[in-house]
Amino acid sequence: MKIDRIEYDGIGHGANVTRDAAPEPRQVFRLPPMDSVVYDTADAYDADARDDRRGTGAASVARPRALATEAVHAGREDLAALGLHAAPIDLSTTYPSYDSRGEAARIDAFAAEGAEPEGPPVYGRLGNPTVARFETALARLEGTESAVAFASGMAALSAVLLVRNAMGLRHVVAVRPLYGCSDHLLTAGLLGSEVTWVDPAGIADALRPDTGLVMVESPANPTLAELDLRAVAHACGSVPLLADNTFATPVLQRPVEQGARLVLHSATKYLGGHGDVMAGVVACDEEFARGLRQVRFATGGVLHPLAGYLLLRGLSTLPVRVRAASSNAAELARLLADDPRVARVHYPRIGGAMIAFEVHGDPHDVIAGVRLITPAVSLGSVDSLIQHPASISHRIVPTEDRHDAGVSDRLLRLSVGLEDVDDLWSDLDGALGFTSGG
C-alpha cells in the first residue's frame, strides 16, 4: 500500500490511508510553490517615500508580494525609518501623557467602538506596539483586515464567544472533532454558550435565530479530518464561520478565501514554531476585531510583549518550516502506511506536518518507546512530538463523543519536525517494535 492512495469519505471525514486500499497510479504530494499566494500590500508602506529614496520622485503602485516575502517583512515596514533592523520589544505597561483631556477622549472612543486608539500607547491592556506588529503581520498572511492576539488560543476562542454572547447570540453550531479544550469549553457551557454538535451536512438545519457562531477545525485535531470550508461557509448563511487554522497555517490554506469570517490560531504551535511561547490570535474583519479588543481589555487576556516579539520572529520562517516539516511528514506517512504494525494512517489531502495513526498493538508502548521524538502535548515545533489524544489532549471529551468523532483509543498524533527523516523513521520503527502487536 502506498501513501498516495487516499480514501476520502466526504465533507465530514478526513483523508485516510488504509491497508486494504487497491493500488493506483502514484500521486506525489507537493506543497504549494513559495510564490503561489500573493497579497496586495499597497497600503503597507509609503510608495512616495520609497520612490523618493530611489531618486525617481514619482509614486507607483506597489507590486503584490509573495507569502514568503510577507512572512519576513510584514509588520516591519517602518523599521528602516526608525534606524532599526530587528523589531524592538516594548515592555512598558504604561505610557506618560500630559494631555489628560485627549487621553480621556481616546479611551471614550475605544470604549464606544473598540477601535485601536490613535496616537501614542496608553496602557498595556489596551494595546502594545510589539504585539501590534505581530497582529499586523498575521492579518496580512491570513488575508484579513485585522488580527487580535491573546494570551492563549483558549483565551482567543473565549473572547469570540463573549463577543457573540454580549449580542444575545449564545448558540453555537460545531462540528467534531475539535481540539479537546475547545470541545470542553463549548460542551460545558462555561461562558454561557449552548452548543449543537452536528455533521457538516446538518449545519444549515441546526441554525437558530440565536445562533452566533459556527465553529469547525480543518484539518481537525487529532484525526486530521478535512472539511470543504466553502460548502460549510455556504451552509452558515449569515452566521459567522470560525475556522481553526492551527494545523494548516496560512501557508497551506486561508479560510477567509473560502468564506470564513474568523480564523483562529493557537499561536503556541506553528506560528511560534519553537515551543517557547504561548499565545492565541483571531484574524478577522475590523468590525469583529473591535469587539475582540474590548473583550480583551475588559478580561485582561492580553499577550505579553516578549511573546509578541517571538511570534513575529516565528512568522519569518513559517513558510520554510511548514514546507520542510511537511516533506518529512509525507514520507513518514508513506512508511507508516506500509508497516504491518500500523492499522491506519490519517494524513490530510492538503498536506502538512501532522500525522495521526492507529496501531494494532498498545499505543502507550509506542509513547514509552520513542527516544528522539519527544512524548509531549502540543505541536508545531521544530522538533517532533508524539502524544496519545485519548489520554491527554482529548481526555476531557466524553468517551462516547470522542469515539464518535473518530478519536479511537489506539490513535497516536505525531507532529513532525525538522529532524532528518531517516532518523525520525528509525525512532518510530524502534518504538513500534515495543508494541504487543509488533
C-alpha positions as CSV (number, residue, x, y, z in Angstrom):
1,M,0.0,0.0,0.0
2,K,1.3,3.5,-0.9
3,I,0.6,6.8,0.8
4,D,-0.7,8.2,-2.5
5,R,-3.9,6.0,-2.2
6,I,-6.2,8.2,-0.2
7,E,-9.7,7.4,0.8
8,Y,-12.0,10.4,1.3
9,D,-15.3,9.9,3.0
10,G,-16.8,13.3,2.1
11,I,-17.2,16.7,3.7
12,G,-17.1,15.4,7.3
13,H,-14.3,12.9,7.1
14,G,-10.6,13.1,6.6
15,A,-8.2,11.6,4.2
16,N,-7.2,8.1,5.4
17,V,-4.7,5.7,4.1
18,T,-5.9,2.1,4.8
19,R,-4.2,-1.2,4.4
20,D,-6.8,-2.7,2.1
21,A,-6.7,0.1,-0.5
22,A,-6.2,-1.1,-4.1
23,P,-3.1,0.1,-5.8
24,E,-3.5,3.2,-8.0
25,P,-1.0,5.3,-10.1
26,R,1.3,7.1,-7.7
27,Q,0.3,10.7,-6.9
28,V,3.1,12.6,-5.4
29,F,2.2,15.1,-2.7
30,R,3.6,18.5,-3.5
31,L,3.5,21.7,-1.4
32,P,2.3,24.9,-3.0
33,P,5.1,26.9,-4.6
34,M,6.6,29.6,-2.4
35,D,5.1,32.4,-4.6
36,S,1.7,30.8,-5.2
37,V,-0.1,33.2,-2.9
38,V,0.4,36.9,-3.2
39,Y,-1.0,39.9,-1.3
40,D,-1.7,43.5,-2.2
41,T,0.5,45.5,0.1
42,A,0.0,48.9,-1.4
43,D,-1.1,50.2,2.0
44,A,1.7,48.5,3.8
45,Y,4.3,51.2,3.1
46,D,4.6,54.6,1.6
47,A,5.2,54.3,-2.2
48,D,6.2,58.0,-2.5
49,A,8.8,57.6,0.2
50,R,10.1,54.5,-1.5
51,D,10.5,56.2,-4.8
52,D,12.0,59.3,-3.3
53,R,14.7,57.1,-1.8
54,R,15.3,55.7,-5.3
55,G,15.5,59.2,-6.7
56,T,12.6,58.8,-9.1
57,G,10.4,61.4,-7.4
58,A,7.3,59.6,-8.6
59,A,4.9,57.3,-6.8
60,S,3.9,53.9,-8.3
61,V,1.6,51.1,-7.3
62,A,3.2,48.6,-5.0
63,R,3.7,45.2,-6.6
64,P,1.9,42.3,-4.8
65,R,4.3,40.3,-2.6
66,A,4.6,36.5,-2.2
67,L,3.8,34.7,1.0
68,A,7.5,34.1,1.8
69,T,8.2,37.8,1.4
70,E,5.3,38.8,3.5
71,A,6.3,36.4,6.3
72,V,9.7,38.1,6.5
73,H,8.7,41.7,6.1
74,A,5.0,42.2,7.3
75,G,4.8,44.3,10.4
76,R,8.3,45.6,10.0
77,E,7.9,48.2,7.2
78,D,8.7,51.1,9.5
79,L,11.9,49.7,11.0
80,A,14.3,51.4,8.5
81,A,12.8,54.8,9.1
82,L,13.4,54.1,12.8
83,G,17.0,53.2,12.2
84,L,16.4,49.6,13.3
85,H,16.9,46.2,11.7
86,A,15.3,44.0,14.3
87,A,11.9,44.7,15.7
88,P,12.1,46.3,19.2
89,I,10.5,44.9,22.3
90,D,8.3,47.4,24.2
91,L,7.9,46.1,27.7
92,S,6.2,49.2,29.1
93,T,2.9,48.6,31.0
94,T,2.0,52.3,31.0
95,Y,2.9,55.4,29.0
96,P,3.2,59.0,30.0
97,S,0.8,61.6,28.8
98,Y,0.4,65.3,29.8
99,D,-2.8,65.7,27.8
100,S,-5.4,64.1,30.1
101,R,-8.3,65.5,28.1
102,G,-7.0,63.9,24.9
103,E,-6.4,60.7,26.8
104,A,-9.9,60.7,28.1
105,A,-11.3,61.2,24.6
106,R,-9.3,58.3,23.2
107,I,-10.4,56.0,26.0
108,D,-14.0,57.0,25.4
109,A,-13.6,56.2,21.7
110,F,-12.2,52.8,22.5
111,A,-15.0,52.0,24.9
112,A,-17.6,53.1,22.4
113,E,-16.2,51.4,19.2
114,G,-13.2,49.2,20.1
115,A,-11.0,50.9,17.5
116,E,-7.3,50.9,18.2
117,P,-6.5,54.3,19.9
118,E,-4.7,56.7,17.6
119,G,-1.5,58.3,18.8
120,P,0.9,57.1,21.5
121,P,0.0,54.0,23.6
122,V,-2.0,54.4,26.7
123,Y,-1.8,51.3,28.8
124,G,-0.6,47.7,28.2
125,R,-4.1,46.3,28.4
126,L,-5.4,48.5,25.6
127,G,-2.5,47.5,23.3
128,N,1.2,47.1,22.9
129,P,3.4,48.2,19.9
130,T,5.3,44.9,19.8
131,V,2.1,42.8,19.9
132,A,0.6,45.1,17.2
133,R,3.4,44.2,14.9
134,F,2.6,40.5,15.1
135,E,-1.1,41.2,14.7
136,T,-0.4,43.2,11.5
137,A,1.8,40.5,10.1
138,L,-0.6,37.7,10.8
139,A,-3.6,39.6,9.3
140,R,-1.5,40.1,6.2
141,L,-0.7,36.4,5.9
142,E,-4.3,35.3,6.5
143,G,-5.7,38.0,4.1
144,T,-7.9,39.7,6.7
145,E,-8.3,43.3,7.7
146,S,-7.2,42.8,11.3
147,A,-6.0,40.3,13.9
148,V,-6.3,40.4,17.7
149,A,-3.8,38.5,19.8
150,F,-4.4,36.9,23.2
151,A,-2.5,35.1,25.9
152,S,-3.5,31.7,24.6
153,G,-5.6,30.0,22.0
154,M,-8.3,29.3,24.5
155,A,-8.4,33.0,25.6
156,A,-8.9,33.9,21.9
157,L,-11.8,31.4,21.5
158,S,-13.3,32.6,24.8
159,A,-13.2,36.2,23.5
160,V,-15.1,35.2,20.3
161,L,-17.8,33.6,22.3
162,L,-18.1,36.5,24.7
163,V,-18.5,39.0,21.8
164,R,-21.4,36.9,20.4
165,N,-22.9,36.3,23.9
166,A,-23.0,40.0,24.5
167,M,-25.2,40.3,21.5
168,G,-27.6,37.7,22.8
169,L,-26.3,35.1,20.3
170,R,-25.3,32.3,22.7
171,H,-26.0,29.3,20.4
172,V,-23.0,27.7,18.7
173,V,-23.2,25.1,16.0
174,A,-20.0,23.0,15.9
175,V,-18.5,20.0,14.0
176,R,-16.4,17.4,15.8
177,P,-13.6,16.8,16.2
178,L,-12.2,20.0,17.6
179,Y,-9.3,20.4,19.9
180,G,-10.3,18.8,23.2
181,C,-10.3,22.0,25.3
182,S,-12.4,23.8,22.6
183,D,-14.8,20.9,22.7
184,H,-15.0,21.1,26.5
185,L,-15.5,24.9,26.6
186,L,-18.5,24.6,24.3
187,T,-20.0,21.4,25.8
188,A,-19.7,22.6,29.4
189,G,-21.2,26.0,28.6
190,L,-18.6,27.6,30.8
191,L,-19.2,31.0,29.2
192,G,-23.0,30.7,28.9
193,S,-23.0,29.3,25.4
194,E,-25.1,26.4,24.2
195,V,-23.7,24.1,21.6
196,T,-25.3,21.8,19.0
197,W,-22.9,19.2,17.6
198,V,-23.7,18.2,14.0
199,D,-22.2,16.6,11.0
200,P,-21.3,19.1,8.3
201,A,-24.4,18.3,6.3
202,G,-26.5,19.2,9.3
203,I,-25.2,22.8,9.8
204,A,-28.0,24.6,8.0
205,D,-30.8,22.8,9.8
206,A,-29.2,23.4,13.2
207,L,-29.1,27.2,12.8
208,R,-31.4,29.2,15.1
209,P,-32.3,32.8,15.5
210,D,-29.9,33.0,18.4
211,T,-27.0,31.2,16.7
212,G,-24.0,33.4,16.9
213,L,-21.3,31.2,15.5
214,V,-20.5,28.0,13.6
215,M,-17.1,26.5,14.5
216,V,-15.0,24.0,12.6
217,E,-11.4,22.8,12.5
218,S,-9.9,21.6,9.3
219,P,-7.6,19.6,9.3
220,A,-9.1,18.6,12.6
221,N,-7.3,17.8,15.8
222,P,-6.4,15.0,16.2
223,T,-7.9,12.9,13.3
224,L,-6.8,15.4,10.5
225,A,-10.3,15.1,9.1
226,E,-10.8,17.8,6.4
227,L,-13.9,19.8,5.6
228,D,-15.0,21.6,2.4
229,L,-14.8,25.0,4.0
230,R,-16.5,26.7,1.1
231,A,-19.5,24.4,1.4
232,V,-19.6,24.9,5.2
233,A,-19.5,28.6,4.8
234,H,-22.4,28.4,2.3
235,A,-24.4,26.4,4.8
236,C,-23.8,29.0,7.5
237,G,-25.7,31.7,5.7
238,S,-25.2,35.0,7.5
239,V,-23.9,33.3,10.7
240,P,-20.1,33.8,11.1
241,L,-18.0,30.8,10.4
242,L,-15.0,30.4,12.7
243,A,-12.3,28.1,11.3
244,D,-9.5,26.9,13.4
245,N,-6.5,27.0,11.1
246,T,-3.8,26.0,13.6
247,F,-2.8,22.8,11.8
248,A,-2.8,24.2,8.2
249,T,-1.5,27.7,8.9
250,P,-1.8,30.3,6.1
251,V,0.9,28.5,4.2
252,L,-1.4,25.7,3.3
253,Q,-4.8,27.4,3.3
254,R,-6.5,30.8,4.0
255,P,-10.1,30.1,5.3
256,V,-11.3,33.6,4.6
257,E,-10.9,32.9,0.9
258,Q,-13.4,30.1,1.3
259,G,-15.9,32.1,3.2
260,A,-14.9,32.0,6.8
261,R,-15.2,35.3,8.7
262,L,-13.0,34.3,11.6
263,V,-9.7,32.4,11.6
264,L,-8.5,31.0,15.0
265,H,-4.9,30.0,15.7
266,S,-3.3,28.6,18.7
267,A,-0.2,30.6,18.0
268,T,1.7,28.5,20.5
269,K,2.0,25.9,17.7
270,Y,3.3,26.7,14.2
271,L,3.2,30.5,14.3
272,G,5.7,30.5,17.2
273,G,7.3,27.3,16.0
274,H,9.9,26.7,18.7
275,G,7.9,25.5,21.7
276,D,8.8,28.6,23.8
277,V,5.7,30.9,23.5
278,M,2.1,30.6,24.4
279,A,-0.5,32.7,22.5
280,G,-3.7,32.8,20.5
281,V,-4.9,35.0,17.8
282,V,-8.0,35.7,15.8
283,A,-7.7,37.0,12.2
284,C,-10.9,38.7,11.1
285,D,-12.5,41.9,9.7
286,E,-12.1,45.1,11.5
287,E,-15.7,45.2,12.7
288,F,-15.3,42.0,14.7
289,A,-11.8,42.9,15.8
290,R,-13.2,45.9,17.6
291,G,-15.4,43.7,19.8
292,L,-12.5,41.4,20.5
293,R,-10.3,44.2,21.6
294,Q,-13.0,45.4,24.0
295,V,-13.3,41.9,25.5
296,R,-9.5,41.6,25.8
297,F,-9.3,44.9,27.6
298,A,-12.1,44.0,30.0
299,T,-11.0,40.5,30.7
300,G,-7.2,41.0,30.7
301,G,-6.3,38.2,28.3
302,V,-3.5,40.2,26.8
303,L,-0.4,38.8,25.1
304,H,2.9,39.6,26.7
305,P,5.2,41.8,24.5
306,L,8.0,39.2,24.6
307,A,5.6,36.6,23.3
308,G,4.6,39.1,20.6
309,Y,8.2,39.5,19.6
310,L,8.8,35.8,19.5
311,L,5.7,35.3,17.3
312,L,6.8,38.0,14.9
313,R,10.1,36.3,14.6
314,G,8.5,32.9,14.2
315,L,6.4,34.1,11.3
316,S,9.5,35.0,9.3
317,T,10.4,31.3,9.0
318,L,6.9,29.9,8.9
319,P,6.7,29.0,5.2
320,V,10.2,27.4,5.3
321,R,9.4,25.4,8.4
322,V,6.0,24.2,7.3
323,R,7.3,23.1,3.9
324,A,10.3,21.3,5.3
325,A,8.3,19.6,8.1
326,S,5.5,18.7,5.6
327,S,8.0,17.0,3.4
328,N,9.2,14.9,6.3
329,A,5.6,14.1,7.3
330,A,4.6,12.9,3.8
331,E,7.5,10.4,3.8
332,L,6.7,9.2,7.3
333,A,3.0,8.8,6.4
334,R,4.1,6.6,3.5
335,L,6.3,4.5,5.6
336,L,3.7,4.1,8.3
337,A,1.1,3.1,5.8
338,D,3.3,0.3,4.6
339,D,4.0,-1.0,8.1
340,P,2.1,-4.1,9.2
341,R,2.2,-2.9,12.8
342,V,0.1,0.1,11.8
343,A,-3.7,-0.3,11.3
344,R,-4.5,3.0,9.7
345,V,-2.8,6.3,8.8
346,H,-4.6,9.7,8.6
347,Y,-2.9,12.3,6.5
348,P,-4.7,15.3,5.0
349,R,-5.0,16.0,1.3
350,I,-3.6,19.5,1.7
351,G,-0.5,18.1,3.3
352,G,1.0,19.5,6.4
353,A,3.3,18.3,9.2
354,M,0.7,16.4,11.2
355,I,0.1,12.6,11.1
356,A,-2.4,10.5,13.0
357,F,-2.1,6.8,13.0
358,E,-3.6,3.8,14.7
359,V,-1.6,0.8,15.8
360,H,-2.5,-2.8,16.2
361,G,-0.7,-3.0,19.5
362,D,-0.7,-0.9,22.6
363,P,-0.2,2.9,21.7
364,H,1.2,3.5,25.2
365,D,4.1,1.2,24.4
366,V,4.9,3.5,21.4
367,I,4.9,6.5,23.6
368,A,7.2,4.8,26.0
369,G,9.5,3.6,23.2
370,V,10.5,6.8,21.4
371,R,13.9,8.2,22.1
372,L,14.4,11.0,19.5
373,I,10.8,12.1,19.2
374,T,9.5,13.8,22.4
375,P,6.4,12.3,24.0
376,A,4.6,15.6,24.9
377,V,1.5,17.6,24.3
378,S,1.4,20.5,21.8
379,L,2.6,20.5,18.2
380,G,4.1,22.7,15.5
381,S,7.6,22.9,17.0
382,V,10.9,22.5,15.1
383,D,11.3,19.2,16.9
384,S,8.9,16.2,16.6
385,L,6.3,15.5,19.3
386,I,4.0,12.5,19.8
387,Q,1.1,12.0,22.1
388,H,-1.9,9.8,22.8
389,P,-5.0,12.0,22.3
390,A,-7.4,9.8,24.3
391,S,-5.1,10.1,27.3
392,I,-4.2,13.8,27.1
393,S,-5.4,16.4,24.5
394,H,-8.9,14.9,24.2
395,R,-9.2,13.2,27.6
396,I,-11.6,15.9,28.7
397,V,-14.1,15.0,25.9
398,P,-16.6,12.3,26.9
399,T,-15.5,8.8,25.7
400,E,-18.6,8.2,23.6
401,D,-18.3,11.6,21.9
402,R,-14.6,11.1,21.4
403,H,-15.1,7.7,19.7
404,D,-18.0,9.1,17.6
405,A,-15.6,11.8,16.3
406,G,-13.1,9.2,15.2
407,V,-10.7,9.5,18.1
408,S,-10.0,5.9,18.8
409,D,-8.1,4.6,21.9
410,R,-5.4,3.3,19.6
411,L,-4.8,6.7,17.8
412,L,-1.5,8.5,18.1
413,R,-0.9,12.0,16.9
414,L,2.6,12.9,15.5
415,S,3.8,16.4,15.0
416,V,6.7,16.1,12.6
417,G,9.6,18.5,13.0
418,L,12.7,19.4,11.1
419,E,15.0,16.4,12.0
420,D,16.4,14.2,9.3
421,V,13.5,11.9,8.1
422,D,15.6,8.8,8.3
423,D,16.4,9.5,12.0
424,L,12.7,10.0,12.7
425,W,11.7,6.8,11.0
426,S,14.4,4.9,12.8
427,D,13.0,6.1,16.1
428,L,9.4,5.3,15.1
429,D,10.4,1.9,13.8
430,G,12.1,1.1,17.1
431,A,9.1,2.3,19.1
432,L,6.7,0.3,17.1
433,G,8.7,-2.7,17.9
434,F,7.7,-2.3,21.5
435,T,4.0,-2.7,20.8
436,S,2.4,-6.0,21.7
437,G,1.2,-6.3,18.1
438,G,4.8,-5.9,16.8
